[in-house]
Amino acid sequence: MNSFRSALAAFLAALLLLPAGLAQQAQPGQTAPPASASMNLDRYSVPKADGNALMRPYKQPTVAPINLTNSNRLDSLLRAGNLYLSLDDTIAIALENNLDIELSRYTPQLAQVDLLRAQSGGLLRGVPSSVRASTSSVQSQVTGGTTGGTTGASAQSSGTSSDSGVGGTVITQTGVSIPTLDPTFFSSGSIGHRSSPQSNTITTGTTALAFDSRQLNLGYQQNFLTGTSFTYAWNNSYFNSNNKNSIINPGWNPNMQVQLTQRLLQGFGLAVNNRNIRVAKNNLKVGDLTFKQQVMVTVAGIVNLYWDLVSFNEDLKVKQKALEVAQKFYEDNKKQVQIGTLAPIEIVRAEARVAQAQQDLTNSETALLQQETIIKSALSRTGVASPSVAEARIVVTDKLAQPGNDHLDKLKDLVELALSARPDLEQSRIGIENSKIAMSGSRSQLLPSLDVTAAFQHNSLSGQVNSLLAGTYPPGTSPADAYFVGGYGNALAQIFRRNFPDYSMAFNLTVPIRNRTAQADYVRDQISLRQSELGMQRQVNDVRVNVQNALIAVIQAKARYESAVKERRLQEQTLDAENKKYALGASTAFQVVQTQRDLATAQGGEVAALASYSRARVQLDLQTAQILAKYNVEIADAKSGHSSRPITPLN
């Protein structure tokens, strides 16, 4: 028995080392993903459990908890209760703290996990391709207008919510099933005692047969991408009974089995069995593209929020100036009434204008405070929960840029730029490629199933001469062949000498008569592919329309701004002339108040027109996928959550 245990321990030690060696050679076609498709940052690689290599596959990998701590950049810009923000600083803080970007950072990691699953032969669970629309400005939230960040509708038009066919749900696989590619070690054992009454004592020599048995079976199984299956089994059996007619008792009869099965028609070849791996590698690109798209939408929204905040500050200055003018006009009229050169009713008109200007100023201040709250929430992981952030007033250090010579007449170049650079179009192209790859499974399912199996087994028998036979044979003789007398080591020697081999070759052919399920699946896959191709063309058409509309919007916004500037200048001249006429008695207070109101409206219109122009430019940059290049945003910074931009110094 000691020799049995020693041999078994040595065999188990060798068997534990066997899977690692075979696994390294067992998966042709499972190459590492290309450097361009894999994540270079550790935080985006697949989490691994702690422990040694032998036990790591059975431990729970841990994903780091979410991080709700804001970057130091936000605190460094807080000075004396004010948050000083340039556009560059605002973008940098968004890259570090914005929750939409942080949420999307998990998408490439999901793609890596999906690849790991595919390399084991598991079904794909998909990579989410939806993108969250950026936070809208206060005016859009209150009135449904277009002021502020990108709304859900514009996000849809820019492809941010498009379904590229690689969604985040479990993908139902059709066609030939993919073999499990992870090697498997299996074992089973038993120990037992069985008693059986015997009606015939000739074969057993006893009326009650008692049988003790012990079994320990070990094995290794591996499937390959070629459609090949390999099984190695080592079976150990020990027996001991009270059978008086059994020559060898107790004894061992271990055996070794090797079986190879190859699929020749259905399920044959790398192209069929590694289709999920190829799709998963493509989805690594989808994960990167989805992340890039989220960064584009978020940056565009942050830029819009910033310029809206600038325009609200400018509008506040306009309203303050209008109140000062109305207040001065009221004081002048009050003095003239006191000296009797003006009718008292004119004070009422002037006072009504002051009240209206005060109401306009209050509305502007309220909108500014709301806009500050929105932008602080977009720049902080905890929103406005932090008292230092919630109580700080934002001081913007950049001003709205005047429209310049934008060379907006090259529509064809802009369309071609969008078609080549937009991430959503590339996602759709990858989705079509994935559909073609997946069709190989349905195509293989159309074939008959033909499997060829080769197997061989080496048997053995070794044990001691049955002690119950003593006295039956002459002294000095043995009823057993000396070849079978011995311990477990003798049984092993018989196996390795191949003394008692079994060999077999077999095939299994299954031919479906009508094959309707496979036919239906293949036709359905083709229809889905055609729908994806049509969807791709529709998406291209939408891109052309959206780019052209965005270009027209920029041209119109520029024209409206130029008209607003001209109108404001004319209103200034009109008010100056009306004041002079009023001083000479050639005009009335009502006309002066009306002219003041018209000037305030023109000044507010100029600010609104300039803000509209900046939003139109941002939308054009988003539609042509140039938003990141224009604002010098590096995807590596967005992935790491640490912007390399220096903090803008205060002048």
Helices and strands as residue ranges (DSSP letters): H 2-25, G 42-44, G 56-58, H 72-76, E 78-79, E 82-85, H 87-97, H 99-104, H 106-119, H 138-143, H 152-157, E 184-197, E 208-223, E 228-241, E 248-252, E 255-263, H 270-273, H 275-338, H 345-378, H 387-391, E 393-396, H 411-421, H 423-445, E 449-459, E 462-465, G 467-469, G 482-484, H 488-496, E 500-510, H 516-583, H 589-623, H 627-630, H 635-640
